[in-house]
Amino acid sequence: MDTRIFGEELRKLGFTFFSGVPCSYLKNLINYSINEFDYVAAANEGDAVAIASAAYIGGQKSVVLMQNSGLTNAVSPLTSLIYPFRIPLLGFVSLRGEPGVPDEPQHELMGKITTNLLELMDVEWQYLSGDLEEAKKQLIQANEQISRNRPFFFVVKKGTFDAEPLKKQQNSIRSNRILRCAHKDNQMPARHEALSVINSVKDGDTIQLATTGKTGRELYEIEDASNNLYMVGSMGCVSSFGLGLALSQPGKNIVVIDGDGSLLMRMGSLATNGYYSPNNMIHILLDNNAHESTGGQSTVSHNIDFVNIAASCGYTRAIHVHNLEELKTCLQEWKKTKVLTFLYMKISMQSKDQLARPSIKPHEVKERLERFIKNDPLMIKEVDGS
Ligand SMILES: Cc1ncc(C[n+]2csc(CCOP(=O)(O)OP(=O)(O)O)c2C)c(N)n1
């Protein structure tokens, strides 16, 4: 079918934000998205789901594009981000390895299980018709599903889209401007002390995103606020989620609070964040060299120079903070200077024995955050306590 006409149908239905990883079967639709829409080139398909999910919460109807082999990379955020938070993404997943169609051996199994996998993940799907008029009708059905807050994926067979040449892409070269490495002893505060400082600096335009595990639980205990989001699942996706929110909500200050285990799980996200460089995002890594939330098992972060890695990925500022006072100063500076900033802090491994878990459900956290973003009067009531 004509890729441009199909793309314009997507626009008419309000889909404006795209993220994904290319596949040759989807090449023409991906080229069109890059040429005509806001498109974020993710390092992997799971990051794309997190980026697009946040852009949706930020007010842009969002689309993810991926090869079916990449669906496996996206299983964690599809099952533990968009499902519990009820985020309605529109997806296009190619069907490499379609049974009966000759293809490479690495696609054979995935070709057989793609649609089953979507069903297992409670994602409604259809094969996308190659007939434009039929496909337009399918899009309308998909959009109805999205408006009911449910995700919908199209499975795309070979040759569905007509050729769409990629226009010349404007590549941005980002370079680090401020790099401050460790130069004195670290204070090694507890995580909750660092979180209390971060929380004390927030203002009415701040959105705080806390990574999976005890980081979210401790932030919740310090203060459960409408402008907080606790990732709970989709470990490693918090900064990709921050990127999607920062790009879709440039007027908000996005504070991403990460852990070493989480960041190591999806370190490709640093490259994507650095490339798109949203000025309104600060990424704070609290490194206790451990998966503390699951029993304190060591990570492999002991050897990693995260500050230099963030700098070389294009974070404008990458700073090692040695103590809580520096943490506060750097956060305040970021609010004034507003450039993509990475703060690294070593923390000790200690937390309360009886740590609460958010009693508010993930989808309620999302709905509350959406109201905060839209500055809904209902929200103002919640903040007032009235
Ligand atoms: C994909 C995935 N793998 C494993 C887990 C289990 N898990 C939850 S929190 C956590 C540890 C996170 O480590 P880190 O980011 O360093 O934070 P810390 O617990 O030290 O605060 C793990 C392994 C998970 N939720 N998701």
The ligand as a MOL file (V3000), in Angstrom:
LIG
                    3D

  0  0  0     0  0            999 V3000
M  V30 BEGIN CTAB
M  V30 COUNTS 26 27 0 0 0
M  V30 BEGIN ATOM
M  V30 1 C 13.8790 -7.4490 34.3680 0
M  V30 2 C 13.9710 -7.6000 35.8320 0
M  V30 3 N 14.9510 -8.3360 36.3750 0
M  V30 4 C 15.0650 -8.4540 37.7090 0
M  V30 5 C 14.1670 -7.8330 38.5340 0
M  V30 6 C 14.2590 -7.9780 40.0450 0
M  V30 7 N 14.7780 -6.7570 40.6490 0 CHG=1
M  V30 8 C 13.9700 -5.7940 41.1640 0
M  V30 9 S 14.8060 -4.5200 41.8280 0
M  V30 10 C 16.2780 -5.2320 41.4610 0
M  V30 11 C 17.5740 -4.6150 41.8660 0
M  V30 12 C 17.7790 -3.2440 41.3140 0
M  V30 13 O 19.1140 -2.8810 41.5560 0
M  V30 14 P 19.5750 -1.3850 41.5650 0
M  V30 15 O 19.0190 -0.6930 40.3970 0
M  V30 16 O 21.0470 -1.3410 41.7430 0
M  V30 17 O 18.8410 -0.7700 42.8120 0
M  V30 18 P 18.9180 -1.1280 44.3720 0
M  V30 19 O 18.0730 -2.3320 44.5720 0
M  V30 20 O 20.3360 -1.3450 44.7470 0
M  V30 21 O 18.3420 0.0870 44.9950 0
M  V30 22 C 16.1120 -6.4530 40.8030 0
M  V30 23 C 17.2260 -7.3200 40.3280 0
M  V30 24 C 13.1470 -7.0770 37.9200 0
M  V30 25 N 12.2360 -6.4010 38.6210 0
M  V30 26 N 13.0760 -6.9700 36.5890 0
M  V30 END ATOM
M  V30 BEGIN BOND
M  V30 1 1 1 2
M  V30 2 1 2 3
M  V30 3 2 2 26
M  V30 4 2 3 4
M  V30 5 1 4 5
M  V30 6 1 5 6
M  V30 7 2 5 24
M  V30 8 1 6 7
M  V30 9 2 7 8
M  V30 10 1 7 22
M  V30 11 1 8 9
M  V30 12 1 9 10
M  V30 13 1 10 11
M  V30 14 2 10 22
M  V30 15 1 11 12
M  V30 16 1 12 13
M  V30 17 1 13 14
M  V30 18 2 14 15
M  V30 19 1 14 16
M  V30 20 1 14 17
M  V30 21 1 17 18
M  V30 22 2 18 19
M  V30 23 1 18 20
M  V30 24 1 18 21
M  V30 25 1 22 23
M  V30 26 1 24 25
M  V30 27 1 24 26
M  V30 END BOND
M  V30 END CTAB
M  END
